[in-house]
Amino acid sequence: MQEPFNTSVNSMATVLSAIIGAKATTVQSMINPMLNDDVSGKNNPMNSLKAVNVVDIKLAKIGFKG
């Protein structure tokens, strides 16, 4: 991660929440399990096939191919 996000998950969540229109606290609860060893956490969005598919579709629409 690049500064200032490498020291504060909260700052990353704040920026992402402004971009995607979600609450910063919600975004932070999803970022934390992805950055920690808690990959099986209930808030980890990578555990939701629906969430992963939505992200894949949105990324494809803006030119990112997986």
PDB file of N, CA, C, O and CB in Angstrom:
ATOM      1  N   MET A   1       0.832  -1.181   0.000  1.00  0.00           N
ATOM      2  CA  MET A   1       0.000   0.000   0.000  1.00  0.00           C
ATOM      3  C   MET A   1       0.880   1.249   0.000  1.00  0.00           C
ATOM      4  O   MET A   1       2.011   1.238   0.485  1.00  0.00           O
ATOM      5  CB  MET A   1      -0.948  -0.004   1.210  1.00  0.00           C
ATOM      6  N   GLN A   2       0.340   2.293  -0.544  1.00  0.00           N
ATOM      7  CA  GLN A   2       1.041   3.569  -0.614  1.00  0.00           C
ATOM      8  C   GLN A   2       0.589   4.491   0.521  1.00  0.00           C
ATOM      9  O   GLN A   2      -0.511   4.350   1.055  1.00  0.00           O
ATOM     10  CB  GLN A   2       0.802   4.241  -1.982  1.00  0.00           C
ATOM     11  N   GLU A   3       1.464   5.438   0.876  1.00  0.00           N
ATOM     12  CA  GLU A   3       1.096   6.422   1.891  1.00  0.00           C
ATOM     13  C   GLU A   3      -0.104   7.226   1.416  1.00  0.00           C
ATOM     14  O   GLU A   3      -0.200   7.432   0.206  1.00  0.00           O
ATOM     15  CB  GLU A   3       2.284   7.359   2.209  1.00  0.00           C
ATOM     16  N   PRO A   4      -1.002   7.687   2.220  1.00  0.00           N
ATOM     17  CA  PRO A   4      -1.059   7.521   3.663  1.00  0.00           C
ATOM     18  C   PRO A   4      -1.785   6.254   4.092  1.00  0.00           C
ATOM     19  O   PRO A   4      -1.987   6.027   5.285  1.00  0.00           O
ATOM     20  CB  PRO A   4      -1.724   8.708   4.278  1.00  0.00           C
ATOM     21  N   PHE A   5      -2.175   5.430   3.132  1.00  0.00           N
ATOM     22  CA  PHE A   5      -3.005   4.270   3.436  1.00  0.00           C
ATOM     23  C   PHE A   5      -2.242   3.143   4.106  1.00  0.00           C
ATOM     24  O   PHE A   5      -2.860   2.272   4.719  1.00  0.00           O
ATOM     25  CB  PHE A   5      -3.635   3.760   2.185  1.00  0.00           C
ATOM     26  N   ASN A   6      -0.917   3.131   4.010  1.00  0.00           N
ATOM     27  CA  ASN A   6      -0.160   2.054   4.616  1.00  0.00           C
ATOM     28  C   ASN A   6      -0.114   2.165   6.132  1.00  0.00           C
ATOM     29  O   ASN A   6       0.310   1.221   6.799  1.00  0.00           O
ATOM     30  CB  ASN A   6       1.236   2.035   4.063  1.00  0.00           C
ATOM     31  N   THR A   7      -0.534   3.278   6.690  1.00  0.00           N
ATOM     32  CA  THR A   7      -0.533   3.432   8.135  1.00  0.00           C
ATOM     33  C   THR A   7      -1.927   3.535   8.722  1.00  0.00           C
ATOM     34  O   THR A   7      -2.083   3.438   9.939  1.00  0.00           O
ATOM     35  CB  THR A   7       0.255   4.637   8.514  1.00  0.00           C
ATOM     36  N   SER A   8      -2.940   3.727   7.897  1.00  0.00           N
ATOM     37  CA  SER A   8      -4.278   3.934   8.424  1.00  0.00           C
ATOM     38  C   SER A   8      -5.344   3.316   7.531  1.00  0.00           C
ATOM     39  O   SER A   8      -5.618   3.796   6.430  1.00  0.00           O
ATOM     40  CB  SER A   8      -4.543   5.409   8.597  1.00  0.00           C
ATOM     41  N   VAL A   9      -5.935   2.244   8.033  1.00  0.00           N
ATOM     42  CA  VAL A   9      -7.056   1.633   7.314  1.00  0.00           C
ATOM     43  C   VAL A   9      -8.226   2.608   7.299  1.00  0.00           C
ATOM     44  O   VAL A   9      -9.015   2.631   6.354  1.00  0.00           O
ATOM     45  CB  VAL A   9      -7.474   0.279   7.968  1.00  0.00           C
ATOM     46  N   ASN A  10      -8.331   3.409   8.348  1.00  0.00           N
ATOM     47  CA  ASN A  10      -9.411   4.384   8.428  1.00  0.00           C
ATOM     48  C   ASN A  10      -9.328   5.389   7.289  1.00  0.00           C
ATOM     49  O   ASN A  10     -10.354   5.737   6.703  1.00  0.00           O
ATOM     50  CB  ASN A  10      -9.374   5.109   9.769  1.00  0.00           C
ATOM     51  N   SER A  11      -8.117   5.867   6.958  1.00  0.00           N
ATOM     52  CA  SER A  11      -8.002   6.845   5.873  1.00  0.00           C
ATOM     53  C   SER A  11      -8.348   6.205   4.534  1.00  0.00           C
ATOM     54  O   SER A  11      -8.961   6.846   3.679  1.00  0.00           O
ATOM     55  CB  SER A  11      -6.582   7.439   5.826  1.00  0.00           C
ATOM     56  N   MET A  12      -7.959   4.945   4.346  1.00  0.00           N
ATOM     57  CA  MET A  12      -8.327   4.241   3.115  1.00  0.00           C
ATOM     58  C   MET A  12      -9.838   4.074   3.039  1.00  0.00           C
ATOM     59  O   MET A  12     -10.436   4.272   1.982  1.00  0.00           O
ATOM     60  CB  MET A  12      -7.630   2.863   3.040  1.00  0.00           C
ATOM     61  N   ALA A  13     -10.453   3.711   4.153  1.00  0.00           N
ATOM     62  CA  ALA A  13     -11.901   3.529   4.187  1.00  0.00           C
ATOM     63  C   ALA A  13     -12.624   4.837   3.905  1.00  0.00           C
ATOM     64  O   ALA A  13     -13.658   4.839   3.237  1.00  0.00           O
ATOM     65  CB  ALA A  13     -12.336   2.970   5.538  1.00  0.00           C
ATOM     66  N   THR A  14     -12.099   5.937   4.399  1.00  0.00           N
ATOM     67  CA  THR A  14     -12.718   7.245   4.171  1.00  0.00           C
ATOM     68  C   THR A  14     -12.698   7.610   2.696  1.00  0.00           C
ATOM     69  O   THR A  14     -13.699   8.076   2.153  1.00  0.00           O
ATOM     70  CB  THR A  14     -12.004   8.324   4.986  1.00  0.00           C
ATOM     71  N   VAL A  15     -11.560   7.398   2.050  1.00  0.00           N
ATOM     72  CA  VAL A  15     -11.447   7.706   0.618  1.00  0.00           C
ATOM     73  C   VAL A  15     -12.355   6.792  -0.197  1.00  0.00           C
ATOM     74  O   VAL A  15     -13.093   7.260  -1.064  1.00  0.00           O
ATOM     75  CB  VAL A  15      -9.983   7.563   0.143  1.00  0.00           C
ATOM     76  N   LEU A  16     -12.303   5.493   0.078  1.00  0.00           N
ATOM     77  CA  LEU A  16     -13.141   4.549  -0.669  1.00  0.00           C
ATOM     78  C   LEU A  16     -14.624   4.822  -0.448  1.00  0.00           C
ATOM     79  O   LEU A  16     -15.422   4.700  -1.377  1.00  0.00           O
ATOM     80  CB  LEU A  16     -12.812   3.111  -0.263  1.00  0.00           C
ATOM     81  N   SER A  17     -14.996   5.188   0.769  1.00  0.00           N
ATOM     82  CA  SER A  17     -16.407   5.465   1.035  1.00  0.00           C
ATOM     83  C   SER A  17     -16.890   6.663   0.226  1.00  0.00           C
ATOM     84  O   SER A  17     -18.033   6.687  -0.231  1.00  0.00           O
ATOM     85  CB  SER A  17     -16.630   5.715   2.530  1.00  0.00           C
ATOM     86  N   ALA A  18     -16.027   7.651   0.050  1.00  0.00           N
ATOM     87  CA  ALA A  18     -16.402   8.813  -0.765  1.00  0.00           C
ATOM     88  C   ALA A  18     -16.578   8.421  -2.224  1.00  0.00           C
ATOM     89  O   ALA A  18     -17.434   8.965  -2.921  1.00  0.00           O
ATOM     90  CB  ALA A  18     -15.346   9.920  -0.644  1.00  0.00           C
ATOM     91  N   ILE A  19     -15.770   7.483  -2.681  1.00  0.00           N
ATOM     92  CA  ILE A  19     -15.831   7.049  -4.078  1.00  0.00           C
ATOM     93  C   ILE A  19     -17.053   6.181  -4.339  1.00  0.00           C
ATOM     94  O   ILE A  19     -17.743   6.360  -5.343  1.00  0.00           O
ATOM     95  CB  ILE A  19     -14.564   6.284  -4.452  1.00  0.00           C
ATOM     96  N   ILE A  20     -17.325   5.234  -3.432  1.00  0.00           N
ATOM     97  CA  ILE A  20     -18.404   4.271  -3.681  1.00  0.00           C
ATOM     98  C   ILE A  20     -19.722   4.629  -3.014  1.00  0.00           C
ATOM     99  O   ILE A  20     -20.742   3.990  -3.274  1.00  0.00           O
ATOM    100  CB  ILE A  20     -17.982   2.919  -3.218  1.00  0.00           C
ATOM    101  N   GLY A  21     -19.712   5.653  -2.150  1.00  0.00           N
ATOM    102  CA  GLY A  21     -20.956   6.094  -1.531  1.00  0.00           C
ATOM    103  C   GLY A  21     -21.424   5.239  -0.379  1.00  0.00           C
ATOM    104  O   GLY A  21     -22.619   5.207  -0.082  1.00  0.00           O
ATOM    105  N   ALA A  22     -20.517   4.546   0.277  1.00  0.00           N
ATOM    106  CA  ALA A  22     -20.865   3.736   1.445  1.00  0.00           C
ATOM    107  C   ALA A  22     -20.304   4.400   2.695  1.00  0.00           C
ATOM    108  O   ALA A  22     -19.424   5.257   2.603  1.00  0.00           O
ATOM    109  CB  ALA A  22     -20.323   2.282   1.303  1.00  0.00           C
ATOM    110  N   LYS A  23     -20.809   4.009   3.866  1.00  0.00           N
ATOM    111  CA  LYS A  23     -20.285   4.548   5.112  1.00  0.00           C
ATOM    112  C   LYS A  23     -18.844   4.095   5.301  1.00  0.00           C
ATOM    113  O   LYS A  23     -18.498   2.957   4.984  1.00  0.00           O
ATOM    114  CB  LYS A  23     -21.156   4.110   6.309  1.00  0.00           C
ATOM    115  N   ALA A  24     -18.007   4.985   5.816  1.00  0.00           N
ATOM    116  CA  ALA A  24     -16.600   4.656   6.062  1.00  0.00           C
ATOM    117  C   ALA A  24     -16.466   3.491   7.047  1.00  0.00           C
ATOM    118  O   ALA A  24     -15.571   2.658   6.909  1.00  0.00           O
ATOM    119  CB  ALA A  24     -15.850   5.888   6.600  1.00  0.00           C
ATOM    120  N   THR A  25     -17.350   3.435   8.029  1.00  0.00           N
ATOM    121  CA  THR A  25     -17.273   2.343   9.008  1.00  0.00           C
ATOM    122  C   THR A  25     -17.583   0.992   8.362  1.00  0.00           C
ATOM    123  O   THR A  25     -16.995  -0.028   8.722  1.00  0.00           O
ATOM    124  CB  THR A  25     -18.243   2.601  10.172  1.00  0.00           C
ATOM    125  N   THR A  26     -18.504   0.996   7.415  1.00  0.00           N
ATOM    126  CA  THR A  26     -18.828  -0.242   6.694  1.00  0.00           C
ATOM    127  C   THR A  26     -17.656  -0.676   5.834  1.00  0.00           C
ATOM    128  O   THR A  26     -17.298  -1.854   5.810  1.00  0.00           O
ATOM    129  CB  THR A  26     -20.083  -0.054   5.822  1.00  0.00           C
ATOM    130  N   VAL A  27     -17.062   0.271   5.130  1.00  0.00           N
ATOM    131  CA  VAL A  27     -15.918  -0.037   4.274  1.00  0.00           C
ATOM    132  C   VAL A  27     -14.754  -0.541   5.115  1.00  0.00           C
ATOM    133  O   VAL A  27     -14.081  -1.500   4.736  1.00  0.00           O
ATOM    134  CB  VAL A  27     -15.495   1.201   3.460  1.00  0.00           C
ATOM    135  N   GLN A  28     -14.514   0.101   6.258  1.00  0.00           N
ATOM    136  CA  GLN A  28     -13.406  -0.316   7.118  1.00  0.00           C
ATOM    137  C   GLN A  28     -13.616  -1.728   7.642  1.00  0.00           C
ATOM    138  O   GLN A  28     -12.658  -2.494   7.748  1.00  0.00           O
ATOM    139  CB  GLN A  28     -13.244   0.655   8.285  1.00  0.00           C
ATOM    140  N   SER A  29     -14.856  -2.087   7.973  1.00  0.00           N
ATOM    141  CA  SER A  29     -15.115  -3.435   8.469  1.00  0.00           C
ATOM    142  C   SER A  29     -14.894  -4.487   7.388  1.00  0.00           C
ATOM    143  O   SER A  29     -14.694  -5.662   7.696  1.00  0.00           O
ATOM    144  CB  SER A  29     -16.536  -3.533   9.003  1.00  0.00           C
ATOM    145  N   MET A  30     -14.928  -4.067   6.118  1.00  0.00           N
ATOM    146  CA  MET A  30     -14.657  -4.997   5.023  1.00  0.00           C
ATOM    147  C   MET A  30     -13.176  -5.037   4.677  1.00  0.00           C
ATOM    148  O   MET A  30     -12.664  -6.076   4.259  1.00  0.00           O
ATOM    149  CB  MET A  30     -15.465  -4.614   3.792  1.00  0.00           C
ATOM    150  N   ILE A  31     -12.481  -3.914   4.848  1.00  0.00           N
ATOM    151  CA  ILE A  31     -11.051  -3.872   4.548  1.00  0.00           C
ATOM    152  C   ILE A  31     -10.245  -4.646   5.584  1.00  0.00           C
ATOM    153  O   ILE A  31      -9.320  -5.378   5.235  1.00  0.00           O
ATOM    154  CB  ILE A  31     -10.564  -2.426   4.482  1.00  0.00           C
ATOM    155  N   ASN A  32     -10.595  -4.484   6.857  1.00  0.00           N
ATOM    156  CA  ASN A  32      -9.811  -5.102   7.929  1.00  0.00           C
ATOM    157  C   ASN A  32      -9.566  -6.598   7.744  1.00  0.00           C
ATOM    158  O   ASN A  32      -8.419  -7.030   7.853  1.00  0.00           O
ATOM    159  CB  ASN A  32     -10.499  -4.881   9.233  1.00  0.00           C
ATOM    160  N   PRO A  33     -10.591  -7.412   7.469  1.00  0.00           N
ATOM    161  CA  PRO A  33     -10.310  -8.847   7.325  1.00  0.00           C
ATOM    162  C   PRO A  33      -9.468  -9.181   6.086  1.00  0.00           C
ATOM    163  O   PRO A  33      -8.807 -10.218   6.049  1.00  0.00           O
ATOM    164  CB  PRO A  33     -11.614  -9.616   7.265  1.00  0.00           C
ATOM    165  N   MET A  34      -9.492  -8.306   5.073  1.00  0.00           N
ATOM    166  CA  MET A  34      -8.679  -8.568   3.887  1.00  0.00           C
ATOM    167  C   MET A  34      -7.205  -8.279   4.150  1.00  0.00           C
ATOM    168  O   MET A  34      -6.332  -8.882   3.527  1.00  0.00           O
ATOM    169  CB  MET A  34      -9.174  -7.730   2.708  1.00  0.00           C
ATOM    170  N   LEU A  35      -6.927  -7.360   5.069  1.00  0.00           N
ATOM    171  CA  LEU A  35      -5.547  -6.992   5.357  1.00  0.00           C
ATOM    172  C   LEU A  35      -4.944  -7.813   6.488  1.00  0.00           C
ATOM    173  O   LEU A  35      -3.724  -7.832   6.659  1.00  0.00           O
ATOM    174  CB  LEU A  35      -5.470  -5.530   5.700  1.00  0.00           C
ATOM    175  N   ASN A  36      -5.776  -8.483   7.253  1.00  0.00           N
ATOM    176  CA  ASN A  36      -5.306  -9.296   8.368  1.00  0.00           C
ATOM    177  C   ASN A  36      -5.366 -10.764   7.995  1.00  0.00           C
ATOM    178  O   ASN A  36      -5.820 -11.128   6.910  1.00  0.00           O
ATOM    179  CB  ASN A  36      -6.137  -9.027   9.633  1.00  0.00           C
ATOM    180  N   ASP A  37      -4.910 -11.586   8.891  1.00  0.00           N
ATOM    181  CA  ASP A  37      -4.929 -13.029   8.643  1.00  0.00           C
ATOM    182  C   ASP A  37      -6.320 -13.628   8.766  1.00  0.00           C
ATOM    183  O   ASP A  37      -6.498 -14.824   8.538  1.00  0.00           O
ATOM    184  CB  ASP A  37      -3.997 -13.726   9.600  1.00  0.00           C
ATOM    185  N   ASP A  38      -7.302 -12.821   9.121  1.00  0.00           N
ATOM    186  CA  ASP A  38      -8.662 -13.307   9.346  1.00  0.00           C
ATOM    187  C   ASP A  38      -9.434 -13.412   8.028  1.00  0.00           C
ATOM    188  O   ASP A  38     -10.436 -12.724   7.834  1.00  0.00           O
ATOM    189  CB  ASP A  38      -9.403 -12.382  10.321  1.00  0.00           C
ATOM    190  N   VAL A  39      -8.962 -14.277   7.128  1.00  0.00           N
ATOM    191  CA  VAL A  39      -9.604 -14.408   5.824  1.00  0.00           C
ATOM    192  C   VAL A  39     -10.965 -15.073   5.898  1.00  0.00           C
ATOM    193  O   VAL A  39     -11.745 -14.990   4.949  1.00  0.00           O
ATOM    194  CB  VAL A  39      -8.721 -15.184   4.898  1.00  0.00           C
ATOM    195  N   SER A  40     -11.262 -15.731   7.007  1.00  0.00           N
ATOM    196  CA  SER A  40     -12.559 -16.384   7.134  1.00  0.00           C
ATOM    197  C   SER A  40     -13.564 -15.501   7.866  1.00  0.00           C
ATOM    198  O   SER A  40     -14.664 -15.951   8.189  1.00  0.00           O
ATOM    199  CB  SER A  40     -12.409 -17.711   7.859  1.00  0.00           C
ATOM    200  N   GLY A  41     -13.197 -14.254   8.130  1.00  0.00           N
ATOM    201  CA  GLY A  41     -14.071 -13.354   8.871  1.00  0.00           C
ATOM    202  C   GLY A  41     -15.410 -13.145   8.200  1.00  0.00           C
ATOM    203  O   GLY A  41     -15.510 -13.151   6.973  1.00  0.00           O
ATOM    204  N   LYS A  42     -16.441 -12.959   9.010  1.00  0.00           N
ATOM    205  CA  LYS A  42     -17.799 -12.800   8.470  1.00  0.00           C
ATOM    206  C   LYS A  42     -17.953 -11.537   7.646  1.00  0.00           C
ATOM    207  O   LYS A  42     -18.841 -11.461   6.796  1.00  0.00           O
ATOM    208  CB  LYS A  42     -18.809 -12.789   9.594  1.00  0.00           C
ATOM    209  N   ASN A  43     -17.103 -10.542   7.880  1.00  0.00           N
ATOM    210  CA  ASN A  43     -17.197  -9.290   7.118  1.00  0.00           C
ATOM    211  C   ASN A  43     -16.300  -9.270   5.896  1.00  0.00           C
ATOM    212  O   ASN A  43     -16.270  -8.273   5.174  1.00  0.00           O
ATOM    213  CB  ASN A  43     -16.852  -8.124   8.001  1.00  0.00           C
ATOM    214  N   ASN A  44     -15.577 -10.331   5.650  1.00  0.00           N
ATOM    215  CA  ASN A  44     -14.680 -10.353   4.497  1.00  0.00           C
ATOM    216  C   ASN A  44     -15.508 -10.466   3.225  1.00  0.00           C
ATOM    217  O   ASN A  44     -16.145 -11.495   2.998  1.00  0.00           O
ATOM    218  CB  ASN A  44     -13.664 -11.525   4.601  1.00  0.00           C
ATOM    219  N   PRO A  45     -15.513  -9.422   2.383  1.00  0.00           N
ATOM    220  CA  PRO A  45     -16.348  -9.458   1.179  1.00  0.00           C
ATOM    221  C   PRO A  45     -15.913 -10.521   0.177  1.00  0.00           C
ATOM    222  O   PRO A  45     -16.688 -10.900  -0.701  1.00  0.00           O
ATOM    223  CB  PRO A  45     -16.333  -8.110   0.510  1.00  0.00           C
ATOM    224  N   MET A  46     -14.679 -11.005   0.302  1.00  0.00           N
ATOM    225  CA  MET A  46     -14.219 -12.056  -0.607  1.00  0.00           C
ATOM    226  C   MET A  46     -14.897 -13.393  -0.315  1.00  0.00           C
ATOM    227  O   MET A  46     -14.779 -14.332  -1.103  1.00  0.00           O
ATOM    228  CB  MET A  46     -12.704 -12.210  -0.508  1.00  0.00           C
ATOM    229  N   ASN A  47     -15.604 -13.487   0.808  1.00  0.00           N
ATOM    230  CA  ASN A  47     -16.349 -14.704   1.139  1.00  0.00           C
ATOM    231  C   ASN A  47     -17.744 -14.709   0.527  1.00  0.00           C
ATOM    232  O   ASN A  47     -18.494 -15.667   0.711  1.00  0.00           O
ATOM    233  CB  ASN A  47     -16.452 -14.858   2.644  1.00  0.00           C
ATOM    234  N   SER A  48     -18.096 -13.660  -0.191  1.00  0.00           N
ATOM    235  CA  SER A  48     -19.413 -13.558  -0.798  1.00  0.00           C
ATOM    236  C   SER A  48     -19.279 -13.600  -2.318  1.00  0.00           C
ATOM    237  O   SER A  48     -18.752 -12.670  -2.929  1.00  0.00           O
ATOM    238  CB  SER A  48     -20.128 -12.264  -0.345  1.00  0.00           C
ATOM    239  N   LEU A  49     -19.753 -14.669  -2.911  1.00  0.00           N
ATOM    240  CA  LEU A  49     -19.689 -14.796  -4.365  1.00  0.00           C
ATOM    241  C   LEU A  49     -20.433 -13.649  -5.042  1.00  0.00           C
ATOM    242  O   LEU A  49     -19.990 -13.148  -6.075  1.00  0.00           O
ATOM    243  CB  LEU A  49     -20.273 -16.143  -4.812  1.00  0.00           C
ATOM    244  N   LYS A  50     -21.555 -13.233  -4.469  1.00  0.00           N
ATOM    245  CA  LYS A  50     -22.321 -12.122  -5.032  1.00  0.00           C
ATOM    246  C   LYS A  50     -21.485 -10.840  -5.036  1.00  0.00           C
ATOM    247  O   LYS A  50     -21.450 -10.127  -6.039  1.00  0.00           O
ATOM    248  CB  LYS A  50     -23.628 -11.909  -4.236  1.00  0.00           C
ATOM    249  N   ALA A  51     -20.816 -10.545  -3.928  1.00  0.00           N
ATOM    250  CA  ALA A  51     -19.991  -9.335  -3.847  1.00  0.00           C
ATOM    251  C   ALA A  51     -18.833  -9.394  -4.838  1.00  0.00           C
ATOM    252  O   ALA A  51     -18.523  -8.397  -5.489  1.00  0.00           O
ATOM    253  CB  ALA A  51     -19.451  -9.146  -2.420  1.00  0.00           C
ATOM    254  N   VAL A  52     -18.199 -10.545  -4.956  1.00  0.00           N
ATOM    255  CA  VAL A  52     -17.076 -10.702  -5.885  1.00  0.00           C
ATOM    256  C   VAL A  52     -17.554 -10.509  -7.323  1.00  0.00           C
ATOM    257  O   VAL A  52     -16.874  -9.860  -8.118  1.00  0.00           O
ATOM    258  CB  VAL A  52     -16.416 -12.096  -5.719  1.00  0.00           C
ATOM    259  N   ASN A  53     -18.707 -11.060  -7.659  1.00  0.00           N
ATOM    260  CA  ASN A  53     -19.244 -10.909  -9.016  1.00  0.00           C
ATOM    261  C   ASN A  53     -19.584  -9.453  -9.330  1.00  0.00           C
ATOM    262  O   ASN A  53     -19.335  -8.983 -10.440  1.00  0.00           O
ATOM    263  CB  ASN A  53     -20.490 -11.782  -9.190  1.00  0.00           C
ATOM    264  N   VAL A  54     -20.151  -8.740  -8.360  1.00  0.00           N
ATOM    265  CA  VAL A  54     -20.480  -7.329  -8.563  1.00  0.00           C
ATOM    266  C   VAL A  54     -19.203  -6.539  -8.842  1.00  0.00           C
ATOM    267  O   VAL A  54     -19.170  -5.714  -9.755  1.00  0.00           O
ATOM    268  CB  VAL A  54     -21.222  -6.749  -7.326  1.00  0.00           C
ATOM    269  N   VAL A  55     -18.164  -6.785  -8.066  1.00  0.00           N
ATOM    270  CA  VAL A  55     -16.895  -6.083  -8.268  1.00  0.00           C
ATOM    271  C   VAL A  55     -16.304  -6.429  -9.628  1.00  0.00           C
ATOM    272  O   VAL A  55     -15.826  -5.541 -10.334  1.00  0.00           O
ATOM    273  CB  VAL A  55     -15.896  -6.433  -7.151  1.00  0.00           C
ATOM    274  N   ASP A  56     -16.328  -7.703 -10.007  1.00  0.00           N
ATOM    275  CA  ASP A  56     -15.806  -8.118 -11.309  1.00  0.00           C
ATOM    276  C   ASP A  56     -16.519  -7.396 -12.453  1.00  0.00           C
ATOM    277  O   ASP A  56     -15.878  -6.944 -13.402  1.00  0.00           O
ATOM    278  CB  ASP A  56     -15.949  -9.633 -11.478  1.00  0.00           C
ATOM    279  N   ILE A  57     -17.826  -7.292 -12.360  1.00  0.00           N
ATOM    280  CA  ILE A  57     -18.610  -6.629 -13.407  1.00  0.00           C
ATOM    281  C   ILE A  57     -18.280  -5.138 -13.470  1.00  0.00           C
ATOM    282  O   ILE A  57     -18.091  -4.585 -14.554  1.00  0.00           O
ATOM    283  CB  ILE A  57     -20.119  -6.830 -13.159  1.00  0.00           C
ATOM    284  N   LYS A  58     -18.213  -4.492 -12.307  1.00  0.00           N
ATOM    285  CA  LYS A  58     -17.911  -3.057 -12.285  1.00  0.00           C
ATOM    286  C   LYS A  58     -16.502  -2.781 -12.811  1.00  0.00           C
ATOM    287  O   LYS A  58     -16.294  -1.809 -13.537  1.00  0.00           O
ATOM    288  CB  LYS A  58     -18.057  -2.502 -10.858  1.00  0.00           C
ATOM    289  N   LEU A  59     -15.540  -3.623 -12.453  1.00  0.00           N
ATOM    290  CA  LEU A  59     -14.183  -3.436 -12.947  1.00  0.00           C
ATOM    291  C   LEU A  59     -14.115  -3.645 -14.459  1.00  0.00           C
ATOM    292  O   LEU A  59     -13.410  -2.914 -15.155  1.00  0.00           O
ATOM    293  CB  LEU A  59     -13.224  -4.391 -12.237  1.00  0.00           C
ATOM    294  N   ALA A  60     -14.841  -4.638 -14.968  1.00  0.00           N
ATOM    295  CA  ALA A  60     -14.861  -4.892 -16.419  1.00  0.00           C
ATOM    296  C   ALA A  60     -15.456  -3.705 -17.161  1.00  0.00           C
ATOM    297  O   ALA A  60     -15.005  -3.371 -18.257  1.00  0.00           O
ATOM    298  CB  ALA A  60     -15.664  -6.172 -16.740  1.00  0.00           C
ATOM    299  N   LYS A  61     -16.465  -3.064 -16.575  1.00  0.00           N
ATOM    300  CA  LYS A  61     -17.106  -1.911 -17.230  1.00  0.00           C
ATOM    301  C   LYS A  61     -16.167  -0.723 -17.361  1.00  0.00           C
ATOM    302  O   LYS A  61     -16.332   0.108 -18.254  1.00  0.00           O
ATOM    303  CB  LYS A  61     -18.342  -1.491 -16.456  1.00  0.00           C
ATOM    304  N   ILE A  62     -15.174  -0.641 -16.467  1.00  0.00           N
ATOM    305  CA  ILE A  62     -14.242   0.490 -16.557  1.00  0.00           C
ATOM    306  C   ILE A  62     -12.899   0.074 -17.182  1.00  0.00           C
ATOM    307  O   ILE A  62     -11.926   0.827 -17.150  1.00  0.00           O
ATOM    308  CB  ILE A  62     -14.006   1.090 -15.160  1.00  0.00           C
ATOM    309  N   GLY A  63     -12.872  -1.126 -17.743  1.00  0.00           N
ATOM    310  CA  GLY A  63     -11.699  -1.524 -18.524  1.00  0.00           C
ATOM    311  C   GLY A  63     -10.731  -2.486 -17.880  1.00  0.00           C
ATOM    312  O   GLY A  63      -9.728  -2.842 -18.498  1.00  0.00           O
ATOM    313  N   PHE A  64     -10.991  -2.919 -16.665  1.00  0.00           N
ATOM    314  CA  PHE A  64     -10.098  -3.883 -16.013  1.00  0.00           C
ATOM    315  C   PHE A  64     -10.567  -5.299 -16.353  1.00  0.00           C
ATOM    316  O   PHE A  64     -11.732  -5.638 -16.146  1.00  0.00           O
ATOM    317  CB  PHE A  64     -10.066  -3.663 -14.458  1.00  0.00           C
ATOM    318  N   LYS A  65      -9.677  -6.099 -16.861  1.00  0.00           N
ATOM    319  CA  LYS A  65     -10.008  -7.490 -17.193  1.00  0.00           C
ATOM    320  C   LYS A  65      -9.277  -8.414 -16.241  1.00  0.00           C
ATOM    321  O   LYS A  65      -8.096  -8.214 -15.959  1.00  0.00           O
ATOM    322  CB  LYS A  65      -9.640  -7.823 -18.667  1.00  0.00           C
ATOM    323  N   GLY A  66      -9.971  -9.424 -15.744  1.00  0.00           N
ATOM    324  CA  GLY A  66      -9.384 -10.363 -14.781  1.00  0.00           C
ATOM    325  C   GLY A  66      -8.691 -11.513 -15.417  1.00  0.00           C
ATOM    326  O   GLY A  66      -8.155 -12.374 -14.719  1.00  0.00           O
TER     327      GLY A  66
END
